[in-house]
Amino acid sequence: MTDHRLLIDGELVAASDGGTFENVNPATEEVLGVAPDGTAADATRAVAAARRAFDTTGWSTDAAFRRRCLVQLQEALRKEADTLRELVVAESGTPVFTTRITQLDGPIDYLSHYIDLLESYPFERELPVKDIFGSPTRRTVRREAAGVVSAITPWNYPVYLNLAKASAALAAGCTVVLKPAPETPWSATELGRLVAEQTDIPPGVFNVLTTSSVAARWC
């Protein structure tokens, strides 16, 4: 299996204290390998990277660039679908046939929804000029990204839920810190690896933090 890493500020890294936890196949109780056990320091660094990327890159304002990056991500996911299929079956215990629908292929295809939407979504539109106190006034409605999104996902449909939360936020121009369930960490670390290695998504825009518990090591 791949050496699974956190994705923080564009870098694939181990947990700051070197900690790991076991990834266990729920069907066989076989230990598949380990995932990095992210710390509070890792979380702080990831959030800071996401904030910096939101404030200093063109991610939040350049819809065409976001679209191009999501196309790259979809292509990378499709290229590595067979590897991801084995991984999600192993760590979630799902039957193989479900990866042909909701567990893998469906979510990858659904990225097309945001890719297509970014071609036509009216992030800015002009309202009719209105006379206010005797003066014609120009009015503009502008939809802007909110900022940093913390995406916490459960274990039952890991690829679907990771992509559903992250892709919507990314398409809108937000930056993301993804924290997957400890039961299915590799679905998220592989997503982070593909973002880092096969897309032009700027460092800090998308971050992945795995941990052995919901929040204990981050408090």
N, C-alpha and C positions, 0 to 999 in steps of 0.2 A: 504494500500500500504506500501511497504518497506520504512524505514527511509533512504532516499537517501543521499549519502555522496560522497565527493571527494575522490579520491585515490591518495595519495601523499607519496612517499617513503615507500610503503607497508602498510600504515595506512589509514583506512576509517575515514575521518574527516569532520567536518563542515568547512565552510569558516572561515578564520582567524578572521573576524570581526562579525561572526554570521549571516551574511546577507543571505537572501533567496529570491527566486522569484517564482511566480506561474507558474505551468505547466497546460496549458489550452487545453482541447479537442477541436480541430478546427471544428469538426462536430457539437458539441452541445454547445460549449462555456462554458462547465462545468469546474470549477477549480478542477483538479484532486488531487492536493497537491502542494508541493513546492520542489524546488531543491536548493542546496547551490549556492550562488552567489559569485563565486571565485574572489579574489582580486589580485592586482599586487604582493603582498607579497606571496600569494599562488602560483602564476605562477613562481616567482623567486625560491621558495623552490622546486617546481616540476622539473624545469629545472636543478637545482643544484643536485637533487637526481638522475635524469636521467644521468647526466654527471658522477657523482660518481659511479653509477652502471656500466656504460660503462667502466670506467677506472679501477675499483677495483674488479669486479666479472668476472667469466669465461663466461658470456653470449656471448660476441662478438667472442669468439674463440671455444666454445664447441657446435658444430652443433648437436651432439647426445642429449645433454641436452636440447637444444632448441626444438628439435623434440618431446622429451618426454613431455615437458611443453605444447606444442601446442596440443598434443593428449589429455592431461588433460583438456585443455580449451574446445576443441571440445566436449569431453564427458560431461563436465559441462553444456555447452550450450544445448546439446541434452536433458539432464536430466531435464532442466528447460524450455524447449521450450514452454510448454503450458502457463506458467506464462509470458514468454517473448512475446508470441503471443498476449495475452490480453493487455499487456503494450504498444506494438508498435501500435496496433489498436487504443487504447485510445489516445495516445499522438500525433500520426501522422494523424489520421483520415482515414487511409488506409482501404479498404475492407478486410475482413478476408481471402478471397481466395488468395490475393496477398502474405500473409504470408507463403503460401505453396510453393511459388516460390521465387521471388527476395527479398521480404521483410524480410524473416527469414530463412526458411529451406534451400534455395539455398546457402546463404552465409555460413551457418554452414557447409554444405557439402563441400563447396569450400575450407575450411581449409585443406581438404585432399590433395589439390594440393601442398601446401607448406610442409605438413607433408611428403608426398611421395618424393618431390624434395630434402628434406634435407637428404634423404638416399643416394642420388646419385650425388648431385651437386658437380662439381669439384672446390672447393674453392682454391685448390692448385694443380698445375700440372707442371711437368718438361718439358722443351723444349729440343730438341736434342742438345747435346753438340756441340758447335761451336768453330772453331779455330779463335781466335782473336789475331792478332799480334804474331802469332806463338805459342800461348798457348791455349790448350783446355779449354774452359770456360763453366761452368755449369750455366744454366739459369732457373729461376723459375718464373712462373706467379702465384701470390697470390692475391685472391680477398678478401678484408677486408671490414668490416662494416664501414660505414661513420661516425657514432657517434650518436648524439641525433637528433631524428626526431620530428618536431612539426607537428601534424596531425590535420588539421582544416576541419571539415566536415559540409555539409549542412543538411537540414531537410528532404528531400523528400524520401530517402531510408536510414534511420539512421543506422539500424543494418548492412546492406550491406556495406555502405560506411565506417563506423567505423572499421569493420573487414577487408575490402579490404585494407585500408591504414595501419592499425596497424599490421595485420598478415604478410604482405609482409616485412615490416620493421623489425619486430621481428624475422622472419625467417632468414633474412639476418644478424642478429646479432646486429642490432641497438637497442637503447632504445627509448622509445616513450613518448611524452606528447600529449594526445588526448584532443582536445577542440571541443566538439560537438556544433551544432546549439542550440541556446536558445529555439527554438520551440520544440526540442525533446531531452531534457537532460537525461531522465531516461534510454533510450536505452544505453547510455554511462555509467551512474552510475551503472547499473546492470552488464555491462561488467566488470567494475572495481571491483565490489564486487565478481564476480566469479573468477577473477584473484587472488584476495587477499585471498579468502576463500577456493578455490578448485584447485589451481595449486601450483607448486613449483617455479614459476617465482620469482626471487629475488626482494626484495624491491628496488624501484626506476627504475626498468626496464620498467614498464608500469605505467603511471600516467594518471588520468582523472580529468579534470578541467571543471566544468560547470559555465556559467556566463550568466547574463540576456541580455547582448549585445555582439556584435562581439568582441569589444576590449576596450570599454570605461573605464571599471574599472581596466584595466591592464596597462593603459598608465600613 
